[in-house]
Amino acid sequence: MVQSLELTLDARLDAAVRSEWAALAEAGLPSQAQHTGASNRPHVTLLVRDALPSAGAAVEGVSSIAAARLPLALELGAPVLFGAGERRVLARLVVPSAELLALHAELHAGVGPGAVADADGAGADAPHSRPGDWTPHVTLARRIPLARLGEALAVLDAIDPAPELRGTADALRHWDGVARVVTPFG
């Protein structure tokens, strides 16, 4: 099951993304606003594996990296689609600053090799989260029909006032998809 390390957004940027979620939902479109679990909040996923180390130097390293690098300036960019088929993930790109890319690479190095399962149970990186393959983004909607994509983009464009899409990543968290628990670092 999925384990991930995720950046959370400051209050203003979080509210801006939630305003986009709400606008999509109000238009009858798929939206992350419809996911009402306590763990659901706007975030940028940095690392995805089947397993992560649960203790020791790797966890201490991740905590140290988070303490040294956060808060981190973020700017959200244009909408982007992920996936294939008739339904896609709609997201906002995160402008990949040198600082964000350095944090991403440092976290991957800090948790150790991800090519194969480690002795302590840490698993391989998901291909979309590896340094060099990663597209930083914040998800707006999952399973949006391609036939309604134009409508979704028009809804986002019509939000008035337009949300300010600059802010900071203020914290790092671990999502444990097995236990369905979020644990903050630092």
C-alpha positions as CSV (number, residue, x, y, z in Angstrom):
1,M,0.0,0.0,0.0
2,V,1.1,3.6,-0.6
3,Q,3.4,5.5,1.7
4,S,4.2,9.1,0.7
5,L,6.0,12.2,1.8
6,E,4.0,15.4,1.1
7,L,4.4,19.1,1.4
8,T,1.4,21.0,2.9
9,L,0.6,24.6,1.9
10,D,0.3,27.7,4.0
11,A,-3.2,28.9,5.0
12,R,-3.6,31.3,2.1
13,L,-2.4,29.0,-0.6
14,D,-4.4,26.1,0.9
15,A,-7.5,28.4,0.8
16,A,-6.8,29.3,-2.8
17,V,-6.7,25.6,-3.9
18,R,-9.8,24.8,-1.8
19,S,-11.6,27.7,-3.6
20,E,-10.8,25.9,-6.9
21,W,-12.0,22.6,-5.4
22,A,-15.3,24.2,-4.3
23,A,-15.9,25.9,-7.7
24,L,-15.5,22.6,-9.5
25,A,-17.8,20.8,-7.0
26,E,-20.4,23.6,-7.3
27,A,-20.4,23.1,-11.1
28,G,-21.2,19.4,-10.7
29,L,-17.7,18.4,-11.7
30,P,-15.4,15.9,-10.0
31,S,-13.3,17.7,-7.3
32,Q,-11.0,16.9,-4.4
33,A,-13.7,18.8,-2.3
34,Q,-15.7,15.6,-2.5
35,H,-13.0,13.6,-0.7
36,T,-14.1,14.4,2.9
37,G,-11.5,12.3,4.8
38,A,-9.5,14.0,7.5
39,S,-6.3,13.5,5.6
40,N,-7.5,15.3,2.5
41,R,-5.9,18.7,2.1
42,P,-4.0,20.4,-0.7
43,H,-0.5,19.1,-0.9
44,V,2.5,18.4,-3.2
45,T,3.6,14.7,-3.1
46,L,7.4,14.4,-3.1
47,L,7.9,10.7,-2.7
48,V,5.8,7.6,-3.2
49,R,6.8,4.1,-2.2
50,D,5.2,0.9,-1.1
51,A,7.0,1.2,2.2
52,L,9.1,3.7,4.0
53,P,11.6,3.2,6.9
54,S,9.7,3.7,10.2
55,A,12.6,4.5,12.4
56,G,16.3,5.2,12.6
57,A,18.6,7.4,10.6
58,A,16.3,7.8,7.6
59,V,13.5,9.2,9.6
60,E,15.8,11.5,11.5
61,G,17.3,12.6,8.2
62,V,13.9,13.5,6.8
63,S,13.1,15.5,9.9
64,S,16.4,17.4,9.6
65,I,15.8,18.1,5.9
66,A,12.3,19.4,6.6
67,A,13.6,21.6,9.5
68,A,16.3,23.1,7.3
69,R,14.3,23.6,4.1
70,L,10.9,24.7,5.2
71,P,9.1,27.0,4.8
72,L,9.7,27.0,1.0
73,A,8.3,29.5,-1.5
74,L,5.8,27.9,-3.9
75,E,4.0,29.2,-7.0
76,L,1.2,27.2,-8.6
77,G,1.0,27.4,-12.4
78,A,-1.2,26.3,-15.2
79,P,-3.7,23.4,-15.1
80,V,-2.3,20.0,-16.2
81,L,-3.7,16.6,-16.9
82,F,-2.3,13.2,-15.8
83,G,-3.4,9.7,-16.8
84,A,-4.9,8.1,-19.8
85,G,-8.3,7.1,-21.1
86,E,-11.6,8.9,-20.8
87,R,-11.1,10.1,-17.2
88,R,-8.0,12.0,-16.0
89,V,-6.5,13.8,-13.0
90,L,-6.7,17.6,-13.2
91,A,-4.0,19.4,-11.3
92,R,-2.2,22.7,-11.0
93,L,1.5,22.5,-11.9
94,V,3.9,23.7,-9.2
95,V,6.6,25.9,-10.7
96,P,9.8,23.8,-10.1
97,S,12.2,26.2,-8.4
98,A,15.8,25.2,-7.7
99,E,14.9,25.0,-4.0
100,L,12.0,22.7,-4.5
101,L,14.0,20.4,-6.8
102,A,16.8,20.3,-4.3
103,L,14.4,19.4,-1.5
104,H,12.9,16.7,-3.6
105,A,16.3,15.2,-4.4
106,E,17.5,15.5,-0.8
107,L,14.4,13.7,0.6
108,H,14.9,10.8,-1.8
109,A,18.5,10.6,-0.8
110,G,17.6,10.9,2.8
111,V,15.2,7.9,2.9
112,G,17.7,5.8,1.0
113,P,17.8,3.8,-2.2
114,G,14.4,3.1,-3.7
115,A,15.3,0.9,-6.7
116,V,14.5,-2.3,-4.8
117,A,13.1,-3.1,-1.4
118,D,15.5,-2.4,1.4
119,A,16.3,-4.6,4.3
120,D,14.1,-2.6,6.7
121,G,11.1,-2.8,4.3
122,A,11.4,0.4,2.4
123,G,10.2,-0.1,-1.1
124,A,10.9,1.1,-4.6
125,D,10.0,4.6,-5.7
126,A,6.8,5.0,-7.8
127,P,8.1,6.0,-11.2
128,H,6.2,9.4,-11.2
129,S,7.9,10.5,-7.9
130,R,11.6,9.8,-8.8
131,P,14.0,12.7,-9.3
132,G,14.1,13.4,-13.0
133,D,10.7,11.9,-13.6
134,W,8.6,13.9,-11.1
135,T,6.1,16.6,-12.1
136,P,5.3,18.7,-9.0
137,H,1.6,19.5,-8.8
138,V,-1.4,20.0,-6.6
139,T,-4.4,17.8,-7.5
140,L,-7.7,19.5,-8.1
141,A,-9.9,16.6,-9.3
142,R,-9.6,12.9,-10.1
143,R,-11.5,11.0,-12.8
144,I,-12.6,14.1,-14.6
145,P,-14.2,13.1,-18.0
146,L,-12.3,14.4,-21.0
147,A,-15.6,15.6,-22.4
148,R,-16.0,18.0,-19.5
149,L,-12.4,19.3,-19.4
150,G,-13.3,22.5,-21.2
151,E,-16.1,23.1,-18.7
152,A,-13.6,22.5,-15.8
153,L,-11.1,25.0,-17.2
154,A,-13.8,27.6,-17.7
155,V,-14.9,27.1,-14.1
156,L,-11.4,27.7,-12.8
157,D,-10.9,30.7,-15.1
158,A,-14.2,32.3,-13.9
159,I,-13.4,32.3,-10.1
160,D,-13.7,35.9,-9.0
161,P,-11.6,37.1,-7.4
162,A,-8.9,34.9,-8.9
163,P,-7.0,33.1,-6.2
164,E,-3.5,34.2,-5.4
165,L,-1.4,31.1,-6.4
166,R,1.8,32.1,-4.5
167,G,2.7,31.1,-1.0
168,T,4.8,28.6,0.9
169,A,5.0,25.0,1.7
170,D,4.9,25.1,5.4
171,A,5.3,21.5,6.6
172,L,6.2,18.0,5.6
173,R,3.9,15.0,6.4
174,H,4.0,11.3,5.9
175,W,0.8,9.6,4.6
176,D,0.6,6.0,5.6
177,G,-1.9,4.4,3.2
178,V,-2.0,1.2,5.2
179,A,-2.9,2.7,8.5
180,R,-4.6,5.6,6.8
181,V,-2.8,8.0,9.1
182,V,-1.0,11.3,8.5
183,T,2.1,12.1,10.6
184,P,3.7,15.5,10.5
185,F,7.5,15.8,10.5
186,G,9.3,18.4,12.6
